[in-house]
Amino acid sequence: MTIERSVLNRGYPGLNPILYGEEQCAPGHSYGYASREYYLLHYVMNGRGVFSRGEETYSLRRGCLFLIRPGELTFYKADDKMPWEYVWIGFDGELCPSLLETTGFAGGNCWVEAPAASGLFEELRAIPDRQPSTELALCAVLFKLFGLLCTEEKHGRPPRDYVARTADYIKANYALPISIGSIAAMLGIDRRYLSRIFLREIGVTPKEYLVRVRLSRAAGLLETTSYTIAETARSVGYDDVYNFSKIFKKKYGISPAYYRRQTASRHLEKDG
């Protein structure tokens, strides 16, 4: 038995529901080889079946999710003895690729085990269609689902996520007395592991990156403000002016004061 529900395509730019429904499949029931322009996600509520994409075939059961991406040709079939029952939702939107990369669907993966998502799909199948709130309620479930899948990802957070979080934290907090150890503790990982993956992805250690960010910002302040050297140093996280000047000179080859005079002179020549 198939139950399809009506969805008004509201064209939400971030995450936009297209359709939803559910089916209790007959033994051996199959469907596939039809291309779509949206993402289609199925959750197996009961039973089992097989899902094929290209030359790969997966045996899936209760608690599994399988994803069909736009333009993909796939095939899926209910088991002959224990046919599956699934709930589906189709969606599109500019956030879809980045959201999927935070889950077990990252890297083009097409299925995950997510037994904890059962309650969300029960919630999904209970949403009444043709109501003013239908599409917003579907969006709410989708966002909660992505949040759950991100939390439930059994392979752990990818290294690039730790690197990106570290870089963003440094850029937002360079003026504070932060340490790489404190960042690693905040992320719940070992400091040495963080340094190793950061060096691999960015080409410098987190400590070197912090110095680069601080000195780049200091150079900008020297060029665009009338802050004293001490004020500039404190603004980028250095309480010791002498230490700041020494590090700055090592990076740029000249002292902060001379850097200011030199850049001011270049601006005058340009304006003239």
Secondary structure as the mmCIF struct_conf table of DSSP 4:
data_model
#
loop_
_struct_conf.conf_type_id
_struct_conf.id
_struct_conf.beg_label_comp_id
_struct_conf.beg_label_asym_id
_struct_conf.beg_label_seq_id
_struct_conf.end_label_comp_id
_struct_conf.end_label_asym_id
_struct_conf.end_label_seq_id
STRN STRN1 THR A 2 ARG A 5
BEND BEND1 PRO A 13 LEU A 15
STRN STRN2 ASN A 16 GLN A 24
HELX_LH_PP_P HELX_LH_PP_P1 CYS A 25 ALA A 26
TURN_TY1_P TURN_TY1_P1 PRO A 27 GLY A 28
STRN STRN3 SER A 30 GLY A 32
BEND BEND2 GLU A 37 TYR A 38
STRN STRN4 TYR A 39 ASN A 46
BEND BEND3 GLY A 47 GLY A 47
STRN STRN5 ARG A 48 ARG A 53
TURN_TY1_P TURN_TY1_P2 GLY A 54 GLU A 55
STRN STRN6 GLU A 56 ARG A 61
TURN_TY1_P TURN_TY1_P3 ARG A 62 GLY A 63
STRN STRN7 CYS A 64 ILE A 68
TURN_TY1_P TURN_TY1_P4 PRO A 70 GLY A 71
STRN STRN8 THR A 74 ALA A 78
BEND BEND4 ASP A 80 MET A 82
STRN STRN9 PRO A 83 PRO A 83
STRN STRN10 GLU A 85 ASP A 92
TURN_TY1_P TURN_TY1_P5 GLU A 94 LEU A 95
HELX_RH_AL_P HELX_RH_AL_P1 CYS A 96 LEU A 100
TURN_TY1_P TURN_TY1_P6 GLU A 101 THR A 102
BEND BEND5 THR A 103 THR A 103
TURN_TY1_P TURN_TY1_P7 GLY A 104 PHE A 105
HELX_RH_3T_P HELX_RH_3T_P1 ALA A 106 GLY A 108
STRN STRN11 TRP A 111 GLU A 113
HELX_RH_3T_P HELX_RH_3T_P2 PRO A 115 ALA A 117
HELX_RH_AL_P HELX_RH_AL_P2 SER A 118 ARG A 125
TURN_TY1_P TURN_TY1_P8 ALA A 126 ALA A 126
BEND BEND6 ILE A 127 ILE A 127
HELX_LH_PP_P HELX_LH_PP_P2 PRO A 128 PRO A 128
BEND BEND7 ASP A 129 GLN A 131
TURN_TY1_P TURN_TY1_P9 PRO A 132 SER A 133
HELX_RH_AL_P HELX_RH_AL_P3 THR A 134 GLU A 152
TURN_TY1_P TURN_TY1_P10 LYS A 154 HIS A 155
HELX_RH_AL_P HELX_RH_AL_P4 PRO A 159 ASN A 173
TURN_TY1_P TURN_TY1_P11 TYR A 174 ALA A 175
BEND BEND8 LEU A 176 LEU A 176
HELX_RH_AL_P HELX_RH_AL_P5 ILE A 180 LEU A 187
TURN_TY1_P TURN_TY1_P12 GLY A 188 GLY A 188
BEND BEND9 ILE A 189 ILE A 189
HELX_RH_AL_P HELX_RH_AL_P6 ARG A 191 ILE A 202
BEND BEND10 GLY A 203 VAL A 204
HELX_RH_AL_P HELX_RH_AL_P7 PRO A 206 THR A 224
HELX_RH_AL_P HELX_RH_AL_P8 ILE A 229 SER A 235
TURN_TY1_P TURN_TY1_P13 VAL A 236 GLY A 237
BEND BEND11 ASP A 239 ASP A 239
HELX_RH_AL_P HELX_RH_AL_P9 VAL A 241 TYR A 252
BEND BEND12 GLY A 253 ILE A 254
HELX_RH_AL_P HELX_RH_AL_P10 PRO A 256 ASP A 271
#
